[in-house]
Amino acid sequence: MLDRTIWRALDGPQTALITSPVFEVFYGGARGGGKTDGVLGEFVVHAQNYGQHAIGIMFRRERTQLIEAIERSRAIYGPCGAVYQEQDKHWRFPNGARLRFGYLERDADAESWQGHSYTRVYVEEIGNFPQEGPVLKLMATLRSGNGVPVGFRATGNPGGPGHLWVKRRYIDPAPMGWKVIRDETSDLPRIYIPSRVSDNYYLGADYIQRLRASGSPELVRAWLEGDWNAIEGAFFSEWSERNIVAPFAVPRDWIRFRSGDWGSASPFSIGWWAVVQDDHSCPDGAVLPRGALLRYREWYGAENPAAGAKGLKLTAEQVGDGIARREADDPKLAYGVMDPSAFKEDGGPSIMERLNGRIIAKGMAAFRPADNMRVAASGSHDRRGPMSGWDAMRARIRGQASRPMVFCFDTCIASIRTIPVLQHDPDRAEDLDTESEDHAADDWRYACSSRPWRRHVKPADPAQEAYRVPGDHMDGVQSSVKLL
C-alpha cells in the first residue's frame, strides 16, 4: 500500500504520470524532474490496485545503470513491506505484486524476454537505446489474462544515441506535450508528459545554479528546459541552416558524381552531387563558392525516409535499377564511390558487381570503392597526407569565412534529419557513434573524401608560421616548424 509518509508524488507532471490511463507514456525532458521516482511510484499505485495480477519489469541499457534505480526502490518499497531478492533483481509486495529489473546491452537481448507477460513495462533513459526496434519488441510482453489494464512507461532526456527516434516518436507529434496521439500502425494511444527541473520542489536553487555552470548553452537548455532541439555534443556542431539551400536547376556543365552507403535490413543512402564551377547565386540568396559540393538528390532506402529505422530490403539489382531511373536525365556522371564492404565477395558475385552490372548496362558510371579512412592514424599530426573522412566532411561543412563548402537541397530530408544530431563515440571521441543512424553521414563522408578540400589560412604575420608546431594544424592546413 502506498505510504504517503514514505513517498509522495510531486504535483503536476509526476502526478499526471501516475494517474494516466494512456497505454504508452513518455515522461521526459529536463534533469531533476523526478523521472525515476515517478515510475517507481507508478508501480506502487499499480500494485495497490491490482495486487498479485500486477507484474512489472524495469529496463535500462546497461546493468550498472540499474544500481541507482534499485537503491532508490529500496527507500520506497522497503517500508511498504516489499521483499527484494538480490539474485533475481526482483521485488515481491505483500499482496503478491511483483517488479523485476532487467537490462538490454545488445539489441538482440530483447528476444530473450519474448513469451513473458507483464502488466507494466518501464524503460528508463530510453534515449540510451540507439534503435527503437528492441524497445518496441518489449511492448509485445504487455498482456494480462486477468483484465488488468497494461501499459508502457518510459523516461528520458534530450541527447544520446536514440535522440532521433525518441524525438520523432514522442516529441515531434506534440512538442508541448500533454496531447494524446494515436499510433499510425496499431492505433494505440501515447502521450508525452514533459518534466522540468522546476517541477521538483525538493531541489534548491543551488542545484539549478550547478546545472547552469555545467556546460555549453545547448547542454544547459537540454538539462534545464528539456529542449529537444538543443544538441549537446553533436559530432558536426558546425552544421547550420547555411548548409541547406532551396532547389534550383543545376547547370549541366557542372561535374557530377554519386556516392553511397550500402544497406538492406538497415537503410542504404545514395547521394548525387555536383561540383560548383564558379561562384553561383541561388534564387534564395545563398551563394555557393567555386569548388563547393552540392547534394542535389538523395535516395534513402528506408520505409519512411523522414523517420528512418527499417530498410527496404531491396536486392542489389533493384537498387541498381532505381539509381539508373533517377539519373536517366542527368548529364553523364564522372564517377561513383560506394561503401567498400559492398565489394566483398563471399562465395559469389559481390553486391557491387551485381549493382554495377545494372547501371553499366545503361551506359552510366560505375561505383568504385570509397576511401574508408574514418579518422587519422592514432598519434599522427602529419597533415600532408590524405585527410581522414570525417575531417574532410567537417572541413567542407565549416567552409571558409562563413561560407560552407558543402550544401544540400532542402529535399534531402534524411541527411538534414540525421547529420546534425549525430554524437561522438563515447569510447573514441574523434569518431562517430556508429550505433546512431549514420547511413547518410557515411554517404557524405565517402563523397567528401573523393574530393577533399582544405581550408586556406593566410597568416597575418609571416613570422607566425615559424612558431607553429605540429598538431596546431589550423583546421587541416599544413603546419611547419622553422629553425631560426
C-alpha positions as CSV (number, residue, x, y, z in Angstrom):
1,M,0.0,0.0,0.0
2,L,1.4,3.4,-0.9
3,D,2.6,5.1,2.3
4,R,2.3,8.8,1.7
5,T,4.6,9.5,4.6
6,I,7.4,7.5,2.8
7,W,6.9,8.9,-0.6
8,R,4.5,11.5,-2.2
9,A,4.1,12.2,-5.9
10,L,5.0,15.7,-6.9
11,D,2.2,17.9,-8.0
12,G,2.0,18.3,-11.8
13,P,3.7,16.0,-14.3
14,Q,4.7,13.3,-11.8
15,T,1.1,13.0,-10.6
16,A,-0.1,13.0,-14.2
17,L,2.3,10.1,-14.9
18,I,0.9,8.1,-12.0
19,T,-2.7,8.7,-12.9
20,S,-2.5,8.5,-16.7
21,P,-4.8,5.8,-18.3
22,V,-2.9,6.1,-21.6
23,F,-1.3,2.9,-22.8
24,E,2.1,4.5,-23.7
25,V,3.5,7.3,-21.7
26,F,6.8,9.1,-22.2
27,Y,7.8,11.2,-19.2
28,G,10.9,13.2,-20.1
29,G,12.8,16.4,-20.6
30,A,14.9,18.1,-18.0
31,R,17.2,16.6,-15.4
32,G,16.0,16.6,-11.9
33,G,12.3,16.3,-12.8
34,G,11.7,13.2,-10.7
35,K,11.5,10.7,-13.5
36,T,12.9,7.6,-11.7
37,D,10.8,8.3,-8.6
38,G,7.8,8.8,-10.9
39,V,8.0,5.3,-12.5
40,L,8.8,3.6,-9.2
41,G,5.8,5.3,-7.5
42,E,3.6,4.5,-10.5
43,F,4.2,0.8,-10.0
44,V,3.3,1.1,-6.3
45,V,-0.1,2.5,-7.3
46,H,-0.5,-0.2,-9.9
47,A,0.4,-2.9,-7.4
48,Q,-2.1,-1.4,-4.9
49,N,-4.9,-1.5,-7.5
50,Y,-4.3,-5.0,-8.9
51,G,-2.5,-7.0,-6.3
52,Q,-1.0,-10.3,-7.4
53,H,-2.0,-9.6,-11.0
54,A,0.3,-6.6,-11.2
55,I,3.5,-7.8,-12.8
56,G,6.1,-5.2,-13.9
57,I,9.6,-5.0,-15.3
58,M,12.0,-2.0,-15.5
59,F,14.8,-1.9,-18.1
60,R,18.0,0.1,-18.5
61,R,20.5,-0.2,-21.3
62,E,23.3,-1.5,-19.1
63,R,23.4,-3.5,-15.8
64,T,25.4,-0.8,-14.0
65,Q,22.8,1.8,-14.8
66,L,20.3,-0.1,-12.7
67,I,22.2,0.5,-9.5
68,E,20.7,3.9,-8.6
69,A,17.2,2.9,-9.5
70,I,17.4,-0.2,-7.4
71,E,18.8,1.8,-4.4
72,R,16.0,4.3,-4.7
73,S,13.5,1.5,-4.9
74,R,14.7,0.2,-1.5
75,A,13.8,3.5,0.1
76,I,10.3,3.4,-1.3
77,Y,9.4,-0.3,-1.5
78,G,11.1,-1.5,1.7
79,P,8.8,0.5,4.1
80,C,5.8,-0.8,2.1
81,G,6.7,-4.3,3.2
82,A,8.0,-5.5,-0.1
83,V,10.9,-8.0,-0.1
84,Y,13.8,-7.8,-2.5
85,Q,15.5,-10.9,-4.0
86,E,19.1,-9.8,-5.0
87,Q,19.8,-12.7,-7.2
88,D,16.8,-12.2,-9.5
89,K,16.7,-8.4,-9.1
90,H,13.1,-8.9,-8.0
91,W,10.6,-7.2,-5.7
92,R,7.6,-9.0,-4.2
93,F,4.9,-7.0,-2.4
94,P,2.8,-8.3,0.5
95,N,-0.3,-8.5,-1.8
96,G,1.6,-10.6,-4.4
97,A,2.5,-7.8,-6.9
98,R,6.0,-8.2,-8.5
99,L,8.5,-6.0,-10.1
100,R,11.9,-7.0,-11.5
101,F,14.8,-5.2,-13.1
102,G,16.5,-6.1,-16.4
103,Y,18.8,-4.6,-19.0
104,L,19.4,-4.8,-22.7
105,E,23.0,-4.3,-23.5
106,R,22.5,-5.7,-27.0
107,D,19.5,-5.2,-29.2
108,A,19.2,-9.0,-29.6
109,D,18.6,-9.3,-25.8
110,A,15.1,-8.1,-26.4
111,E,14.3,-11.6,-27.9
112,S,15.0,-13.3,-24.6
113,W,12.0,-11.6,-23.0
114,Q,9.5,-12.7,-25.6
115,G,7.0,-15.1,-24.1
116,H,6.9,-13.2,-20.8
117,S,3.8,-11.5,-19.6
118,Y,3.7,-8.2,-17.8
119,T,1.2,-5.5,-17.0
120,R,3.8,-2.8,-16.8
121,V,7.0,-2.3,-18.8
122,Y,9.2,0.6,-17.8
123,V,12.2,1.8,-19.8
124,E,14.5,4.2,-18.0
125,E,16.6,6.6,-20.1
126,I,15.1,5.4,-23.3
127,G,17.5,7.7,-25.3
128,N,20.3,5.3,-24.5
129,F,18.8,2.8,-27.0
130,P,20.1,3.6,-30.5
131,Q,17.2,2.0,-32.3
132,E,13.5,1.7,-31.4
133,G,13.1,-1.9,-32.6
134,P,14.2,-3.7,-29.3
135,V,12.2,-1.3,-27.2
136,L,9.1,-1.8,-29.3
137,K,9.5,-5.6,-29.0
138,L,9.2,-5.3,-25.3
139,M,5.6,-4.0,-25.8
140,A,4.7,-7.4,-27.0
141,T,5.1,-8.7,-23.5
142,L,2.3,-6.5,-22.2
143,R,-0.7,-8.8,-21.7
144,S,-2.9,-9.9,-18.9
145,G,-5.4,-12.8,-18.6
146,N,-7.0,-11.1,-15.6
147,G,-8.3,-7.9,-17.1
148,V,-5.5,-5.7,-15.8
149,P,-5.0,-2.6,-18.0
150,V,-1.5,-2.9,-19.3
151,G,0.8,0.0,-20.0
152,F,4.3,1.1,-21.2
153,R,6.1,3.8,-19.4
154,A,9.4,5.4,-20.5
155,T,11.6,8.2,-19.2
156,G,14.5,10.1,-20.9
157,N,16.4,13.4,-21.5
158,P,17.4,15.0,-24.8
159,G,20.6,13.6,-26.3
160,G,22.1,10.2,-26.5
161,P,22.3,7.7,-29.4
162,G,18.5,7.4,-29.5
163,H,17.7,11.1,-29.6
164,L,16.4,11.0,-33.2
165,W,13.9,8.2,-32.8
166,V,12.7,9.3,-29.4
167,K,12.1,12.8,-30.6
168,R,10.3,11.5,-33.7
169,R,8.1,9.2,-31.7
170,Y,7.2,11.3,-28.7
171,I,8.1,15.0,-29.2
172,D,7.6,15.9,-32.8
173,P,3.8,15.0,-32.9
174,A,3.1,17.3,-29.9
175,P,6.2,19.4,-29.0
176,M,4.5,21.0,-26.0
177,G,3.3,17.6,-24.7
178,W,0.0,16.7,-23.0
179,K,-1.7,15.6,-26.2
180,V,-2.8,12.0,-26.8
181,I,-1.8,10.8,-30.2
182,R,-2.6,7.5,-32.0
183,D,0.0,5.2,-33.4
184,E,-0.4,5.0,-37.2
185,T,0.1,1.2,-37.2
186,S,-1.5,-0.1,-34.0
187,D,-3.9,2.8,-33.2
188,L,-2.7,2.6,-29.6
189,P,-2.7,5.9,-27.7
190,R,0.5,7.5,-26.4
191,I,1.3,10.8,-24.7
192,Y,4.4,12.9,-23.9
193,I,4.4,14.3,-20.4
194,P,7.2,17.0,-20.2
195,S,9.2,17.3,-17.0
196,R,11.1,20.3,-15.9
197,V,13.6,20.8,-13.1
198,S,11.3,23.4,-11.6
199,D,8.7,20.6,-11.1
200,N,10.8,19.1,-8.4
201,Y,10.4,21.5,-5.4
202,Y,12.8,19.3,-3.4
203,L,15.7,20.6,-5.4
204,G,17.0,24.0,-4.3
205,A,18.3,26.9,-6.4
206,D,21.9,25.7,-5.8
207,Y,21.1,22.6,-7.9
208,I,19.9,24.8,-10.8
209,Q,22.9,27.0,-10.5
210,R,25.2,24.0,-10.7
211,L,23.4,22.8,-13.9
212,R,23.9,26.3,-15.4
213,A,27.6,26.1,-14.7
214,S,28.0,22.6,-16.1
215,G,28.5,23.2,-19.8
216,S,27.6,24.8,-23.1
217,P,24.4,26.8,-23.6
218,E,23.0,23.8,-25.6
219,L,23.6,21.5,-22.7
220,V,22.0,23.9,-20.2
221,R,19.0,24.2,-22.4
222,A,18.6,20.5,-22.7
223,W,19.1,19.9,-18.9
224,L,17.1,22.8,-17.5
225,E,14.4,23.2,-20.1
226,G,14.2,19.7,-21.7
227,D,14.8,21.3,-25.1
228,W,14.9,18.6,-27.7
229,N,16.2,20.9,-30.3
230,A,19.3,21.7,-28.3
231,I,22.0,19.2,-29.4
232,E,24.9,18.9,-27.0
233,G,28.0,17.0,-28.1
234,A,26.9,16.9,-31.7
235,F,29.6,15.4,-33.9
236,F,29.1,18.0,-36.6
237,S,28.5,21.1,-34.4
238,E,29.5,23.2,-37.4
239,W,26.3,22.2,-39.3
240,S,23.8,25.0,-39.7
241,E,21.0,26.2,-41.9
242,R,23.7,27.7,-44.2
243,N,24.4,24.2,-45.4
244,I,20.8,23.9,-46.8
245,V,19.6,25.6,-49.9
246,A,16.3,25.7,-51.9
247,P,16.4,23.5,-55.1
248,F,17.3,25.1,-58.4
249,A,18.2,23.9,-61.9
250,V,21.8,22.6,-61.6
251,P,23.8,23.8,-64.6
252,R,24.5,20.9,-66.9
253,D,28.2,21.8,-67.2
254,W,28.9,21.2,-63.5
255,I,30.9,18.0,-62.8
256,R,28.6,15.4,-61.2
257,F,29.2,12.2,-59.3
258,R,27.4,9.9,-56.9
259,S,28.2,8.3,-53.5
260,G,26.6,5.6,-51.5
261,D,26.4,3.6,-48.3
262,W,25.0,0.1,-48.7
263,G,22.2,-1.3,-46.6
264,S,19.4,-3.8,-46.8
265,A,17.7,-4.5,-43.5
266,S,19.1,-1.1,-42.4
267,P,18.7,1.8,-44.8
268,F,21.1,2.4,-47.7
269,S,21.9,6.0,-48.7
270,I,22.7,7.2,-52.2
271,G,23.6,10.8,-53.0
272,W,24.0,12.7,-56.2
273,W,26.5,15.6,-56.2
274,A,27.5,18.5,-58.4
275,V,30.8,20.5,-58.1
276,V,30.2,24.2,-58.3
277,Q,32.3,25.6,-61.2
278,D,32.1,29.3,-60.4
279,D,30.5,31.3,-57.5
280,H,26.8,30.7,-58.0
281,S,24.0,32.8,-56.7
282,C,20.9,30.8,-55.7
283,P,17.3,32.0,-56.0
284,D,17.0,32.1,-52.2
285,G,20.0,34.5,-52.0
286,A,22.7,31.9,-50.9
287,V,26.0,32.0,-52.8
288,L,27.7,28.7,-53.5
289,P,31.5,29.2,-53.7
290,R,33.5,27.7,-56.5
291,G,34.6,24.2,-55.7
292,A,31.8,23.6,-53.2
293,L,29.9,20.3,-53.4
294,L,26.1,20.4,-53.8
295,R,24.0,17.3,-53.0
296,Y,21.1,17.8,-55.3
297,R,19.3,14.5,-54.9
298,E,19.3,11.6,-52.5
299,W,17.7,8.2,-52.2
300,Y,17.3,6.9,-48.7
301,G,16.4,3.2,-48.6
302,A,14.0,3.3,-45.7
303,E,10.3,2.6,-45.5
304,N,9.9,6.3,-44.4
305,P,13.0,8.5,-45.1
306,A,11.6,11.1,-42.7
307,A,11.7,8.5,-39.9
308,G,14.4,6.1,-40.9
309,A,14.6,2.8,-38.9
310,K,13.8,-0.2,-41.2
311,G,15.5,-0.6,-44.6
312,L,13.7,-1.5,-47.8
313,K,15.5,-4.9,-48.1
314,L,16.0,-4.3,-51.9
315,T,18.3,-6.5,-53.9
316,A,21.4,-5.1,-55.4
317,E,19.8,-5.3,-58.8
318,Q,16.7,-3.4,-57.6
319,V,18.9,-0.6,-56.2
320,G,20.9,-0.5,-59.5
321,D,17.7,-0.1,-61.5
322,G,16.5,2.6,-59.1
323,I,19.7,4.5,-59.5
324,A,19.5,4.3,-63.3
325,R,16.0,5.6,-63.3
326,R,16.8,8.6,-61.1
327,E,19.8,9.8,-63.1
328,A,18.3,9.0,-66.6
329,D,18.0,12.7,-67.4
330,D,21.3,13.8,-65.7
331,P,24.4,14.6,-67.7
332,K,26.8,11.6,-67.5
333,L,28.4,11.3,-64.1
334,A,32.1,11.4,-63.7
335,Y,32.3,8.6,-61.2
336,G,30.6,6.9,-58.2
337,V,32.0,5.9,-54.8
338,M,30.5,3.3,-52.6
339,D,30.9,1.7,-49.2
340,P,33.9,-0.7,-49.6
341,S,32.2,-3.5,-47.7
342,A,29.7,-3.8,-50.7
343,F,32.6,-5.0,-52.9
344,K,33.5,-8.0,-50.7
345,E,33.0,-11.4,-52.4
346,D,31.7,-14.3,-50.3
347,G,31.2,-17.3,-52.4
348,G,29.6,-15.4,-55.3
349,P,29.3,-12.1,-57.1
350,S,29.6,-9.1,-54.7
351,I,26.8,-6.7,-54.1
352,M,28.6,-4.1,-56.2
353,E,29.3,-6.5,-59.0
354,R,25.5,-7.1,-59.3
355,L,24.6,-3.4,-58.8
356,N,27.2,-2.1,-61.2
357,G,26.1,-4.5,-63.8
358,R,22.7,-2.8,-64.0
359,I,24.0,0.7,-64.3
360,I,26.9,0.0,-66.6
361,A,24.4,-1.7,-69.0
362,K,22.7,1.6,-69.3
363,G,25.9,3.5,-70.0
364,M,26.2,5.0,-66.6
365,A,29.2,5.5,-64.3
366,A,30.1,2.5,-62.2
367,F,30.8,2.7,-58.4
368,R,34.4,2.2,-57.2
369,P,35.4,1.5,-53.6
370,A,35.3,4.7,-51.5
371,D,38.1,5.8,-49.2
372,N,37.0,4.4,-45.9
373,M,39.5,6.1,-43.6
374,R,37.2,7.4,-40.9
375,V,39.8,9.1,-38.6
376,A,43.5,9.9,-38.8
377,A,46.1,7.4,-37.6
378,S,46.5,7.5,-33.9
379,G,49.2,9.8,-32.7
380,S,49.8,11.3,-36.2
381,H,49.8,15.0,-36.7
382,D,51.1,14.9,-40.3
383,R,48.6,16.7,-42.4
384,R,50.5,16.4,-45.7
385,G,48.8,13.0,-46.5
386,P,45.2,12.3,-47.2
387,M,42.6,13.8,-44.8
388,S,40.5,11.4,-42.8
389,G,36.9,11.0,-43.9
390,W,35.3,12.9,-41.0
391,D,37.9,15.7,-41.2
392,A,37.2,16.1,-44.9
393,M,33.5,16.3,-44.3
394,R,33.8,18.6,-41.3
395,A,36.2,21.0,-43.3
396,R,33.6,21.3,-46.0
397,I,30.6,21.8,-43.6
398,R,32.5,24.6,-41.8
399,G,34.0,26.1,-45.0
400,Q,35.8,29.4,-45.2
401,A,34.8,32.8,-43.9
402,S,31.2,31.8,-43.0
403,R,30.8,30.2,-46.5
404,P,30.3,26.4,-46.3
405,M,31.9,24.2,-49.0
406,V,29.2,21.6,-49.0
407,F,25.5,22.1,-49.4
408,C,22.3,20.1,-49.9
409,F,18.9,20.8,-51.3
410,D,16.2,21.0,-48.7
411,T,14.6,18.0,-50.3
412,C,17.4,15.8,-48.9
413,I,15.4,15.1,-45.8
414,A,17.3,12.1,-44.5
415,S,20.5,14.0,-44.5
416,I,19.0,17.0,-42.8
417,R,17.3,14.9,-40.2
418,T,20.2,12.7,-39.2
419,I,23.5,14.5,-39.6
420,P,23.1,17.5,-37.2
421,V,22.2,15.2,-34.2
422,L,24.9,12.5,-34.6
423,Q,27.0,12.1,-31.5
424,H,30.6,11.3,-30.7
425,D,31.6,7.7,-30.0
426,P,31.9,7.7,-26.1
427,D,35.0,5.5,-26.3
428,R,36.7,7.2,-29.3
429,A,35.9,10.9,-29.3
430,E,37.3,11.5,-32.8
431,D,34.9,9.0,-34.3
432,L,31.2,9.0,-34.8
433,D,28.9,6.9,-32.6
434,T,28.2,4.0,-35.0
435,E,25.1,2.9,-33.1
436,S,23.3,6.0,-34.3
437,E,21.6,6.4,-37.7
438,D,24.8,7.2,-39.6
439,H,24.0,6.0,-43.1
440,A,23.6,9.4,-44.7
441,A,26.7,10.6,-42.9
442,D,28.8,7.7,-44.2
443,D,27.5,8.5,-47.7
444,W,28.6,12.2,-47.3
445,R,31.9,11.1,-45.9
446,Y,32.7,9.0,-49.0
447,A,31.7,11.9,-51.2
448,C,33.9,14.4,-49.4
449,S,36.8,12.0,-49.3
450,S,36.6,11.7,-53.0
451,R,37.1,15.4,-53.4
452,P,39.0,16.6,-50.3
453,W,39.2,20.3,-49.6
454,R,41.4,22.2,-47.2
455,R,40.6,25.5,-45.6
456,H,43.2,28.1,-46.6
457,V,44.6,30.1,-43.8
458,K,46.9,33.0,-44.6
459,P,48.9,34.2,-41.5
460,A,48.7,37.9,-40.8
461,D,52.4,37.9,-40.0
462,P,54.8,35.5,-41.8
463,A,56.6,35.1,-38.5
464,Q,53.6,33.3,-37.1
465,E,54.3,30.4,-39.4
466,A,57.7,30.0,-37.9
467,Y,56.4,29.3,-34.5
468,R,53.5,27.0,-35.4
469,V,54.1,23.5,-34.0
470,P,53.0,20.0,-35.3
471,G,49.4,19.4,-34.1
472,D,48.4,23.1,-34.4
473,H,47.0,22.3,-37.8
474,M,44.5,25.2,-38.1
475,D,41.6,23.2,-39.4
476,G,43.6,20.9,-41.7
477,V,46.2,23.4,-43.0
478,Q,49.7,22.1,-43.1
479,S,51.8,23.2,-40.1
480,S,55.6,23.6,-40.0
481,V,58.4,24.5,-37.8
482,K,61.4,26.5,-39.0
483,L,64.7,26.6,-37.1
484,L,66.0,30.2,-36.7
